[in-house]
Amino acid sequence: MKRIPLLVLLLLPAAAHAELPQPAQKPDDALIAAEQTMMTDTGRRGLQQRLRSAVFTVNATQRATHALLTTKRFDGAAVAVIPAAVREVLPEDSFVETVAPKQAAPKPPTSFFDRGLDEATSPFSQRKAPEKTVTSAHQFYLTTADWLTGAEAVTIHVSGRDMPARIAHRDDAQNILILESQPHPDIHPVTIYPPDKPAPGLVYVLLSPNSIQESLTQHALQADMPHLYGTVSHLTARNGYPLFAATGELVGLTVAPNAAHTHASVAPPAVIDRALHPKAYDRTTVETITPQTDR
């Protein structure tokens, strides 16, 4: 009978330990930042080589507002994007949609267990939809709209020469602008980071692309509210300089340094998506009123 209190005392620490709070789980954005810090030097050189064919400097000339004033010239940057990203806000005749030809069915296997469900007649079999490719006779770029206000001539520096470009679309509410130029074999557009995913904590900027001063720098990005501007820890790039994730996807566009000159404001992926897909964010409803007459 004297051994029962000793047994109770031995079980009490185990019960108390079981009631301790569980450790908090790490959010997904912390995992993304951890993956980026593991980028090797080879990966950085590969990312810089990839972005070199997607980021280009842009020169804009504004007309003089007075006869005694000289013409103003501004410089910034733009990033080449795939045609499907800007299709919704541009004229439909600017794009061509093609469907990949159906490949010939392979020789049927001799074993029943090796057969697929591509040709199955069952309604439960999921057939793959034909892949559609959107192409265009023009090349499109994204940049911010504020610094190109009043520009009468815009050129994009590609492969050592200045290509003329024009403003195809601008969204002043989101401060996003689309440039259009002739295609070039040295241009390889990028995709846009999904707006519904947490923005990565670390981003990369290609400064002075295709020049002697070219460099790939790493910065911290903070975008807590997706529909508002975020902040990035750099001041050297402005006027539409793009930010990229470690995977090479476009994460944001630099707007301008803040008043304190400690960081810069950035249009995050949700702001870019709102400008390129306005129908998905439209909440207006049209009410139809039918007049009725008393009989």
Secondary structure, 3 states (H helix, E strand, C coil): CCHHHHHHHHHHHHHHHHCCCCCCCCCHHHHHHHHHHCCCHHHHHHHHHHHCCCEEEEEEEECCCCCCCCCEEEEEEEEEECHHHHHHHCCHHHEEEEECCCCCCCCCCCCHHHCCCCCCCCCCCCCCCCCEEEEECCEEEEEECHHHCCEEEEEEEECCEEEEEEEEEEECCCCEEEEEECCCCCCCCECECCCCCCCCCEEEEEECCCCCCCEEEEEEEECCCCCCCEEECCCCCCCCCEEECCCCCEEEEEEEECCCCCCEEEECHHHHHHHHCHHHHCCCCCCCCCCCCCC
